[in-house]
Amino acid sequence: MGTALVLGLLALKPEGAPAAPGITNVRVVSERIERYGLCEIALDVQGEFSNPFDPREIAVDAEFRGPGGVTRAVPGFLYQDCTRELGADGVERITPQGAPGWRVRFCPTEAGEWEATVTATDRTDTTTSQPVRFTAAPSESHGFLRRSPDSRYFQYEDGTPVSLIGLNIAWSSKGGTYEFDPWLTESGKAGINLARIWLQWNQYLSIETKQSRSGRYDLCNAWRMDHVLQTARESGVHVLFCCDSPEPYQQEHYWLGKLTSKPWTDSCPHNVANGGPLNTPEEFYTTEEGHRLIRQRLRYITARWGYETNIFCWELWNELNCFPGWTKLIPEIVAWHKEMAAEVRRWDPNQHLITTSFGNAYGDDTIWQVPELDFVQSHLYGFRSIGSVYPEVTNAMHERYGRPHIVGEFGPRMEELAKLPEWDPKGVNLRVGIWSTMLSGGGSSALTWCWDFYVHKLGLYSVYTPLAKFCEGIPWPTAGLQPAEVK
């Protein structure tokens, strides 16, 4: 799309340039800034680096100072403005606009006067900008989502309770962001306020691909994620942000019983055969270079999207039990989660919640015992007695780990997915799944996997509305709710 060429030109150091990197044209580009809103700063950086995504070569960081002496540190990131168009063939096309440039995104958590300075550090030296100033106006935002004191539910930063009612909206097909638009807006209208969205293993949102190359990111897809998150925010939908998934590391990937691809060989950017540094998938967990690549990507993720109050949490890994040979790597996986959670908290000044997931009910106890994981999840497929099984799993997981529990995916058995619209056109399974988990102490309603060909195609968003209305105003953490048996 022309982006790689521009990046190559951007990285060249002009002849005779000083050893230290240069920072110019620092300016606040947000039109109106509110407490818990967005302050976006644009700037130009000159220096000697070949990979603008690698902080060992060039690291842009900002320090914000606000009312009462509060300080916050935020990393910067490379940004490319884009436009989108939906072709007559139904394919979304993204066109870069202008040259890439650097951005810093910050969420002011206090109203009042703020000041920011930006630094750029390359292999030779560090340069600091002159300060820029802005004012954050008061707002009615409740802030970021946190665990409630009772460790069963969630609430906003100011203590306001929340009823999270959601579904998966993991990826799109050829329509790209144009498909997310109605999914998210219709969800919001129906009272749905949580969507689980994937970054990687997602053709139209993945930022690190074989085409971008290992350790470099697709800025057009990152722009797409900007658009998706903005649409979610405007629709009143929080995002369970899934950072990674094991499919790229699988030798063979099957969907609905059929071999669909050989991702490790054909498309994984980290495979040495595709220009990456890893000889085997296991080296993702067992080598420093495998860890470094994810630390780098997490820095970019938190820099670009960490300001968002409507991001519910960072899910480090989707269904990690689908990673090749994972049972032999449990000590390494535990260490990886501790390291990456610490890395996210290092770069995310807003301390979003952190979790991971397994493709089954109970996962692995050793991994769920990692204290850095703020809540636990189950993915439940094929259970006929949803109304009894889901509450049983929810309460067992909460009692075992003392943390909120979410059914992050549910549906029929994989081989039955395609038949779901025919078998249950009125969404009875949805109704039972969301009510049974919400009323049995779940941190949210269960999240169906079948959003596109089922909920959207059959117009089943309305199934969620009665639950949303029922939950209005319920102070879950303080209501003193107790289990009740009905005979």
C-alpha positions as CSV (number, residue, x, y, z in Angstrom):
1,M,0.0,0.0,0.0
2,G,3.0,2.3,-0.1
3,T,3.5,2.4,3.6
4,A,6.7,0.4,3.7
5,L,8.4,2.7,1.2
6,V,7.5,5.8,3.2
7,L,8.8,4.2,6.4
8,G,12.1,3.4,4.7
9,L,12.5,7.1,3.7
10,L,11.4,8.3,7.2
11,A,14.1,6.2,8.9
12,L,17.0,7.7,6.9
13,K,19.2,10.1,8.8
14,P,19.9,13.3,6.8
15,E,23.6,13.8,5.9
16,G,25.3,16.0,8.5
17,A,22.5,15.6,11.1
18,P,23.5,15.8,14.8
19,A,24.1,12.6,16.7
20,A,21.0,13.1,19.0
21,P,17.6,12.5,17.5
22,G,15.5,15.5,16.7
23,I,11.9,16.4,17.8
24,T,10.0,19.1,15.9
25,N,6.5,20.3,15.4
26,V,5.1,19.1,18.7
27,R,1.4,20.0,18.9
28,V,-1.9,18.9,20.5
29,V,-4.3,17.8,17.8
30,S,-7.3,16.9,19.9
31,E,-10.0,19.5,19.4
32,R,-11.7,19.1,22.8
33,I,-10.2,17.4,25.7
34,E,-12.2,16.2,28.7
35,R,-11.4,14.2,31.8
36,Y,-11.2,10.6,30.8
37,G,-11.2,11.6,27.2
38,L,-8.3,11.8,24.7
39,C,-5.4,14.2,24.4
40,E,-3.5,13.3,21.2
41,I,-0.1,14.9,20.5
42,A,1.5,14.8,17.1
43,L,5.2,15.3,16.4
44,D,8.0,14.7,14.0
45,V,11.1,12.7,14.9
46,Q,14.4,12.7,13.1
47,G,17.0,10.1,13.9
48,E,19.1,7.1,12.9
49,F,16.9,4.0,12.9
50,S,15.7,1.4,10.4
51,N,12.8,0.0,12.3
52,P,10.5,2.7,13.9
53,F,8.7,0.0,15.9
54,D,11.7,-1.3,17.8
55,P,12.3,0.8,20.9
56,R,16.0,-0.3,21.0
57,E,16.4,1.8,17.8
58,I,14.0,4.6,18.5
59,A,11.8,5.1,21.6
60,V,9.4,8.0,21.8
61,D,7.9,8.6,25.3
62,A,6.0,11.4,27.0
63,E,5.6,12.5,30.6
64,F,2.4,14.3,31.6
65,R,2.1,16.4,34.7
66,G,-1.3,17.4,35.9
67,P,-3.3,18.9,38.8
68,G,-1.9,18.2,42.3
69,G,1.5,17.2,40.9
70,V,0.2,13.9,39.4
71,T,2.6,12.5,36.7
72,R,2.0,9.8,34.1
73,A,4.4,8.3,31.6
74,V,3.1,7.2,28.2
75,P,5.0,5.6,25.2
76,G,4.5,7.1,21.7
77,F,3.9,5.2,18.5
78,L,4.1,5.5,14.7
79,Y,0.8,6.5,13.0
80,Q,-0.4,6.6,9.5
81,D,-3.6,8.4,8.6
82,C,-5.9,6.5,6.2
83,T,-9.2,6.6,4.4
84,R,-11.5,3.7,3.7
85,E,-13.8,2.8,0.8
86,L,-16.2,-0.1,0.2
87,G,-15.9,-1.3,-3.4
88,A,-18.7,-2.6,-5.6
89,D,-17.3,-6.1,-4.9
90,G,-17.9,-5.7,-1.2
91,V,-14.2,-5.5,-0.4
92,E,-12.9,-2.7,1.9
93,R,-9.9,-0.8,0.6
94,I,-7.7,1.3,2.8
95,T,-5.7,4.2,1.3
96,P,-2.8,5.8,3.3
97,Q,-3.0,9.6,3.5
98,G,0.3,11.5,3.6
99,A,3.4,10.3,5.4
100,P,3.5,8.4,8.7
101,G,4.2,10.5,11.8
102,W,4.5,10.0,15.5
103,R,1.7,10.3,18.0
104,V,1.2,10.2,21.8
105,R,-2.3,9.4,23.2
106,F,-3.1,10.2,26.8
107,C,-6.2,10.0,29.0
108,P,-6.2,12.8,31.6
109,T,-7.8,11.4,34.7
110,E,-8.2,14.8,36.4
111,A,-9.8,18.0,35.1
112,G,-7.6,21.0,34.9
113,E,-4.2,22.1,33.5
114,W,-1.8,19.6,32.1
115,E,1.7,19.8,30.7
116,A,3.6,17.3,28.6
117,T,7.1,16.8,27.4
118,V,8.2,14.3,24.8
119,T,11.5,12.5,24.6
120,A,13.1,10.6,21.7
121,T,15.9,8.1,22.4
122,D,17.9,6.4,19.7
123,R,21.1,4.4,20.0
124,T,23.2,7.6,20.4
125,D,21.3,10.0,22.7
126,T,18.0,11.4,24.1
127,T,16.3,14.6,23.1
128,T,13.6,16.3,25.1
129,S,11.0,18.6,23.6
130,Q,9.7,21.9,24.9
131,P,6.5,21.4,27.0
132,V,3.1,21.6,25.5
133,R,0.0,22.5,27.6
134,F,-3.7,21.7,27.5
135,T,-6.7,21.9,29.7
136,A,-9.0,18.9,30.5
137,A,-12.6,19.9,31.0
138,P,-14.7,18.1,33.6
139,S,-16.8,15.2,32.3
140,E,-19.4,12.7,33.7
141,S,-17.3,9.7,32.7
142,H,-17.0,7.0,35.4
143,G,-13.5,6.1,34.3
144,F,-11.9,2.7,33.7
145,L,-13.4,-0.6,34.6
146,R,-12.0,-2.4,37.7
147,R,-12.6,-5.5,39.8
148,S,-15.1,-4.8,42.5
149,P,-14.0,-5.2,46.2
150,D,-16.0,-8.5,46.5
151,S,-13.8,-10.0,43.6
152,R,-16.9,-11.4,41.9
153,Y,-18.1,-8.5,39.8
154,F,-16.7,-5.4,38.0
155,Q,-17.3,-1.7,38.6
156,Y,-16.1,1.6,37.3
157,E,-13.2,3.5,38.8
158,D,-15.6,5.8,40.8
159,G,-17.4,2.8,42.3
160,T,-20.4,2.8,39.9
161,P,-21.6,-0.8,39.3
162,V,-21.8,-2.2,35.8
163,S,-23.7,-5.0,34.2
164,L,-21.6,-6.4,31.3
165,I,-23.8,-8.0,28.7
166,G,-21.9,-9.1,25.6
167,L,-20.9,-11.3,22.7
168,N,-17.9,-12.0,20.5
169,I,-17.4,-9.8,17.4
170,A,-13.9,-11.3,16.8
171,W,-13.2,-10.5,13.2
172,S,-14.7,-9.5,9.8
173,S,-14.5,-10.8,6.3
174,K,-13.8,-8.8,3.1
175,G,-16.0,-5.9,4.2
176,G,-13.5,-5.0,7.0
177,T,-14.6,-2.2,9.2
178,Y,-17.8,-1.8,7.2
179,E,-18.9,-5.1,8.8
180,F,-18.0,-4.0,12.3
181,D,-20.1,-0.8,11.9
182,P,-23.6,-2.5,12.0
183,W,-22.5,-5.2,14.4
184,L,-21.4,-2.7,17.0
185,T,-24.2,-0.1,16.5
186,E,-26.9,-2.7,16.6
187,S,-25.4,-4.2,19.7
188,G,-25.4,-0.9,21.5
189,K,-29.0,-0.2,20.6
190,A,-30.0,-3.5,22.0
191,G,-28.3,-2.9,25.4
192,I,-25.2,-5.0,24.7
193,N,-22.2,-3.2,26.2
194,L,-19.3,-5.7,25.8
195,A,-17.7,-7.2,22.6
196,R,-14.7,-9.5,22.4
197,I,-12.6,-8.4,19.5
198,W,-9.3,-10.0,18.3
199,L,-6.2,-8.2,17.1
200,Q,-4.1,-11.0,15.7
201,W,-5.3,-13.9,13.5
202,N,-7.6,-11.4,12.0
203,Q,-7.1,-10.5,8.3
204,Y,-8.4,-7.0,8.6
205,L,-7.1,-6.0,12.0
206,S,-3.8,-8.0,12.5
207,I,-0.9,-5.5,12.9
208,E,1.9,-8.1,12.7
209,T,1.8,-10.2,9.6
210,K,4.0,-12.0,7.1
211,Q,3.6,-9.0,4.8
212,S,4.5,-6.4,7.5
213,R,7.4,-8.7,8.7
214,S,8.3,-9.8,12.2
215,G,8.6,-6.9,14.6
216,R,7.1,-4.4,12.1
217,Y,3.4,-3.4,12.0
218,D,0.7,-2.8,9.4
219,L,-0.3,0.8,10.0
220,C,-3.4,0.5,7.8
221,N,-4.8,-2.4,10.0
222,A,-3.9,-0.4,13.1
223,W,-6.0,2.5,11.6
224,R,-8.8,0.0,11.1
225,M,-8.6,-0.9,14.8
226,D,-8.8,2.8,15.7
227,H,-12.0,3.0,13.7
228,V,-13.5,-0.2,15.3
229,L,-12.7,1.1,18.8
230,Q,-14.2,4.5,18.0
231,T,-17.4,2.9,16.7
232,A,-17.6,0.7,19.8
233,R,-17.2,3.8,22.1
234,E,-19.8,5.7,20.2
235,S,-22.2,2.7,20.5
236,G,-21.6,2.3,24.3
237,V,-19.8,-1.0,23.9
238,H,-16.8,-1.9,26.0
239,V,-14.1,-4.0,24.3
240,L,-12.5,-7.2,25.6
241,F,-9.3,-6.7,23.6
242,C,-7.8,-10.0,22.6
243,C,-4.1,-9.4,21.9
244,D,-3.0,-12.8,20.4
245,S,-4.1,-16.3,19.4
246,P,-2.2,-19.5,18.8
247,E,-3.3,-20.1,15.2
248,P,-0.2,-18.5,13.6
249,Y,2.0,-21.1,15.4
250,Q,0.0,-24.1,14.4
251,Q,1.5,-26.5,11.8
252,E,-2.1,-27.2,10.6
253,H,-5.3,-25.3,11.3
254,Y,-8.7,-27.0,11.1
255,W,-12.1,-25.3,11.0
256,L,-15.3,-27.3,11.3
257,G,-13.3,-30.5,10.8
258,K,-11.5,-29.3,7.6
259,L,-7.9,-28.5,7.1
260,T,-8.0,-24.8,6.1
261,S,-4.3,-23.7,6.3
262,K,-0.8,-24.4,7.5
263,P,-0.2,-21.1,9.3
264,W,3.3,-21.7,10.8
265,T,4.7,-22.5,7.4
266,D,2.5,-20.2,5.2
267,S,1.9,-17.0,7.2
268,C,3.5,-16.7,10.6
269,P,5.8,-13.7,10.5
270,H,8.0,-15.1,13.2
271,N,9.0,-18.3,11.3
272,V,12.6,-18.1,10.1
273,A,11.4,-19.4,6.8
274,N,9.2,-16.2,6.5
275,G,12.0,-13.9,7.6
276,G,11.4,-14.1,11.3
277,P,13.8,-15.2,14.1
278,L,12.1,-18.4,15.4
279,N,13.0,-21.9,14.2
280,T,10.0,-23.6,15.9
281,P,6.8,-22.5,17.5
282,E,8.0,-23.5,20.9
283,E,10.7,-20.7,20.7
284,F,7.9,-18.2,21.1
285,Y,7.9,-19.2,24.8
286,T,11.4,-20.5,25.3
287,T,13.7,-17.8,23.7
288,E,14.4,-14.3,24.7
289,E,13.8,-13.1,21.1
290,G,10.4,-14.7,21.2
291,H,9.6,-12.8,24.4
292,R,11.1,-9.5,23.1
293,L,8.9,-9.5,20.0
294,I,5.8,-9.7,22.2
295,R,7.1,-7.1,24.7
296,Q,7.6,-4.8,21.7
297,R,4.1,-5.4,20.3
298,L,2.5,-4.9,23.7
299,R,4.3,-1.6,24.0
300,Y,2.7,-0.6,20.7
301,I,-0.7,-1.8,21.7
302,T,-0.8,0.0,25.0
303,A,0.8,3.2,23.4
304,R,-1.9,3.3,20.7
305,W,-5.0,2.1,22.6
306,G,-4.2,2.3,26.3
307,Y,-6.0,5.6,26.7
308,E,-9.4,4.0,25.9
309,T,-11.8,3.9,28.8
310,N,-14.1,1.6,26.8
311,I,-11.4,-1.1,26.6
312,F,-12.5,-3.5,29.4
313,C,-9.3,-5.5,29.5
314,W,-6.3,-6.9,27.7
315,E,-6.6,-10.6,27.0
316,L,-3.0,-11.7,26.5
317,W,-3.9,-15.0,24.8
318,N,-6.9,-16.7,23.2
319,E,-7.2,-20.4,24.0
320,L,-3.6,-21.0,24.8
321,N,-4.3,-24.7,25.0
322,C,-4.4,-24.7,21.2
323,F,-0.7,-23.7,21.1
324,P,1.3,-26.7,19.8
325,G,2.8,-28.7,22.6
326,W,1.5,-26.4,25.3
327,T,1.3,-29.1,28.0
328,K,5.1,-29.5,27.9
329,L,5.6,-25.7,28.2
330,I,3.5,-24.9,31.3
331,P,6.4,-23.5,33.4
332,E,7.4,-21.3,30.4
333,I,3.8,-20.2,29.8
334,V,3.4,-19.3,33.5
335,A,6.6,-17.2,33.3
336,W,5.5,-15.7,30.0
337,H,2.2,-14.5,31.5
338,K,3.9,-13.0,34.5
339,E,6.4,-11.2,32.3
340,M,3.9,-9.9,29.8
341,A,1.4,-8.8,32.4
342,A,4.2,-6.8,34.1
343,E,5.2,-5.3,30.7
344,V,1.6,-4.2,30.0
345,R,1.4,-2.6,33.5
346,R,4.7,-0.9,32.8
347,W,3.4,0.9,29.7
348,D,-0.3,1.2,30.5
349,P,-0.8,4.2,32.9
350,N,-4.5,3.4,33.2
351,Q,-3.9,-0.2,34.4
352,H,-6.5,-1.9,32.4
353,L,-7.5,-5.4,33.7
354,I,-5.5,-8.4,32.3
355,T,-6.6,-11.9,31.6
356,T,-6.0,-14.9,29.3
357,S,-8.2,-17.8,28.1
358,F,-8.5,-21.6,27.4
359,G,-10.7,-23.3,25.0
360,N,-12.5,-25.3,27.7
361,A,-14.3,-25.0,31.0
362,Y,-11.5,-25.1,33.6
363,G,-8.2,-24.4,31.9
364,D,-5.0,-25.2,33.7
365,D,-4.7,-24.5,37.4
366,T,-1.1,-23.6,37.4
367,I,-1.6,-20.9,34.9
368,W,-4.8,-19.6,36.5
369,Q,-3.0,-19.3,39.8
370,V,-0.8,-16.5,38.2
371,P,-1.8,-13.5,40.5
372,E,-1.3,-11.0,37.7
373,L,-4.4,-12.3,35.9
374,D,-7.3,-10.2,37.1
375,F,-10.2,-12.6,36.2
376,V,-10.7,-16.1,34.9
377,Q,-12.5,-17.3,31.9
378,S,-14.1,-20.4,30.4
379,H,-15.0,-21.3,26.8
380,L,-18.0,-23.6,26.7
381,Y,-19.1,-25.5,23.7
382,G,-21.5,-28.4,23.2
383,F,-23.2,-28.4,26.6
384,R,-26.9,-29.3,26.2
385,S,-27.9,-28.3,29.8
386,I,-26.8,-24.6,29.6
387,G,-29.0,-23.5,32.4
388,S,-27.3,-25.8,34.9
389,V,-23.8,-26.3,33.5
390,Y,-22.9,-22.6,33.0
391,P,-23.8,-21.5,36.6
392,E,-21.9,-24.6,37.9
393,V,-18.7,-23.7,36.0
394,T,-19.1,-20.0,37.0
395,N,-19.3,-20.7,40.7
396,A,-16.6,-23.4,40.7
397,M,-14.1,-21.0,39.0
398,H,-14.9,-18.1,41.3
399,E,-14.6,-20.3,44.4
400,R,-11.3,-21.8,43.2
401,Y,-9.6,-18.5,42.3
402,G,-11.4,-15.8,44.2
403,R,-11.7,-13.7,41.1
404,P,-14.5,-12.7,38.7
405,H,-15.4,-15.3,36.1
406,I,-16.6,-14.8,32.5
407,V,-17.7,-17.3,29.9
408,G,-15.7,-15.7,27.1
409,E,-17.2,-18.0,24.3
410,F,-20.1,-20.3,24.1
411,G,-22.0,-22.2,21.5
412,P,-22.9,-25.6,20.2
413,R,-20.3,-28.2,19.3
414,M,-18.0,-26.9,16.5
415,E,-19.4,-29.4,14.0
416,E,-22.9,-28.1,14.7
417,L,-22.2,-24.4,14.4
418,A,-23.4,-24.1,10.8
419,K,-26.8,-25.6,11.7
420,L,-27.5,-23.3,14.6
421,P,-29.6,-20.8,12.6
422,E,-31.8,-23.7,11.5
423,W,-32.0,-25.4,14.9
424,D,-32.6,-22.3,17.0
425,P,-33.8,-19.4,14.9
426,K,-35.3,-17.6,17.9
427,G,-32.1,-17.6,20.0
428,V,-33.3,-19.8,22.9
429,N,-29.7,-20.9,23.5
430,L,-28.6,-17.2,23.7
431,R,-31.4,-16.4,26.2
432,V,-30.5,-19.3,28.5
433,G,-26.7,-18.6,28.2
434,I,-26.8,-14.9,29.1
435,W,-29.4,-15.1,31.8
436,S,-28.0,-18.2,33.6
437,T,-24.5,-16.7,33.8
438,M,-25.6,-13.1,34.7
439,L,-27.9,-14.4,37.5
440,S,-25.4,-16.9,38.9
441,G,-22.6,-14.5,39.9
442,G,-20.9,-14.2,36.6
443,G,-18.7,-11.1,36.0
444,S,-20.7,-10.7,32.8
445,S,-23.2,-12.5,30.7
446,A,-21.8,-15.4,28.6
447,L,-20.5,-14.2,25.2
448,T,-21.8,-16.2,22.2
449,W,-19.3,-17.0,19.5
450,C,-22.0,-16.9,16.8
451,W,-22.3,-13.2,16.1
452,D,-22.2,-12.8,12.3
453,F,-24.0,-15.7,10.7
454,Y,-26.5,-16.0,13.7
455,V,-27.1,-13.0,15.9
456,H,-26.7,-10.4,13.1
457,K,-28.1,-12.4,10.2
458,L,-31.3,-13.4,12.1
459,G,-31.6,-10.1,13.9
460,L,-31.3,-11.6,17.4
461,Y,-29.9,-8.6,19.1
462,S,-33.3,-8.1,20.7
463,V,-32.8,-11.2,22.8
464,Y,-30.3,-9.2,24.9
465,T,-32.6,-6.2,25.6
466,P,-34.8,-7.7,28.3
467,L,-31.6,-8.7,30.3
468,A,-30.1,-5.3,29.8
469,K,-33.3,-3.7,31.2
470,F,-33.6,-6.1,34.0
471,C,-30.0,-5.3,35.1
472,E,-30.4,-1.6,35.1
473,G,-29.5,-0.1,38.5
474,I,-28.5,-3.4,40.2
475,P,-25.6,-2.7,42.5
476,W,-24.1,-6.2,42.0
477,P,-21.1,-5.8,44.3
478,T,-23.1,-4.4,47.3
479,A,-26.5,-6.0,46.8
480,G,-25.6,-9.0,49.1
481,L,-27.0,-11.4,46.6
482,Q,-27.1,-15.1,47.7
483,P,-27.7,-18.3,45.8
484,A,-31.3,-19.5,45.7
485,E,-32.7,-22.9,44.8
486,V,-36.0,-23.3,43.0
487,K,-37.8,-26.7,43.2
